[in-house]
Amino acid sequence: TCEDFRSKCQKYINVKGFGFEDGVVAPLCKEAETTCCEEAADHDVEVVTDQWGDQETFGLYNKCKCDFWLHICEDTRAGEACDYAAEYCCGDYRYHVEGIGFWYKNSPSCYCDFFNYAQEELGHELKSKALNISKEFLDPCGQFQLFVVEMSDGNSRKFERASLEAIYEGTTGQNWTNSS
């Protein structure tokens, strides 16, 4: 079952300190992920490299894999599990070889939360897993603040209203307050 595999993966990480081999998910933990996320078996992340060498992910967000890795991140406190959780929970990003580095496309605030948690709770610098580069994520919190200012013309209430309206529209008005 999923819980059996997840438990084995967690013990493998906790007891042996393994679970990842050279930054890649070890076969036991990969099998656990696949077992727990059967509907995500065909989940492929596309990485596109442009003519300047910049790389961008497409299709990174996956709810099941987010839940799987977030659970392992919190229970084992293994930094690399948090790397995977951040990517599957927060979604796509772009890496600029020259210039700004990482640009968090889907949810800079989500990356900001993971970044702060990994640093403050684990002493870990989040790293990109989807891209084949050994770069640490730069502080996404500044990008989130820039995003809020750009979207709201300096008026944070305007940003909050637009965000709430998007949630309402995205759920067709049903259960949008999550009060079920």
C-alpha positions, -999 to +999 in steps of 0.1 A: +000+000+000+010+036-003+015+040+035+037+010+036+059+023+008+060+058+022+069+045+056+098+024+041+110+055+023+109+076+054+127+049+075+153+047+047+159+085+049+158+086+087+177+055+097+203+053+069+203+089+059+197+078+023+167+082+001+186+103-024+216+093-044+236+122-058+205+144-055+183+120-073+154+101-056+166+066-046+146+037-062+128+028-030+115+063-026+107+066-063+087+034-060+069+048-030+060+080-049+048+060-079+026+037-056+011+066-038+005+087-069-007+062-094-028+088-112+004+108-116+024+080-132+022+098-166+031+131-150+060+144-171+077+176-165+090+193-196+122+213-195+129+237-224+162+253-230+162+284-252+189+297-275+206+317-247+208+286-224+179+297-201+158+268-189+121+267-181+099+240-166+064+232-178+039+210-159+058+208-126+029+213-102+013+180-091-010+178-061-004+141-053+034+144-055+032+177-035+013+159-007+037+129-009+069+149-006+055+175+018+046+147+042+082+133+039+098+167+042+079+175+074+084+140+090+120+134+081+132+170+079+153+159+050+162+190+029+161+171-004+126+159+003+117+196+008+133+204-026+109+180-043+080+192-022+086+228-031+087+221-068+056+199-069+036+222-046+047+255-061+050+248-098+070+261-127+100+284-127+125+297-152+163+298-147+181+327-164+218+319-169+227+356-169+208+381-149+181+374-124+186+337-119+154+320-109+120+334-118+091+317-100+063+317-125+033+301-108+035+310-072+064+331-058+047+333-024+046+294-022+084+293-030+089+321-004+072+300+023+092+269+014+124+289+012+119+303+047+109+270+062+139+252+047+163+278+059+148+286+094+137+250+104+163+229+086+192+251+078+188+239+042+191+259+010+164+248-015+178+235-047+164+229-082+156+193-089+137+195-122+166+213-140+199+195-143+218+222-126+233+224-091+220+258-082+203+269-051+171+288-053+176+325-047+153+342-022+119+342-039+104+364-012+117+396-028+101+385-061+068+380-044+069+415-029+078+429-064+049+409-079+024+423-053+036+459-059+033+454-097-001+438-095-015+463-071+001+496-081+013+498-045-022+491-031-021+457-014-059+457-009-063+457-047-040+427-050-059+408-022-093+415-039-080+403-073-066+372-056-099+364-038-119+370-070-096+345-088-102+319-061-139+325-063-139+322-101-116+292-101-140+273-078-171+285-097-182+301-064-185+267-047-167+260-014-144+289-021-140+297+016-130+260+024-156+260+052-168+225+045 
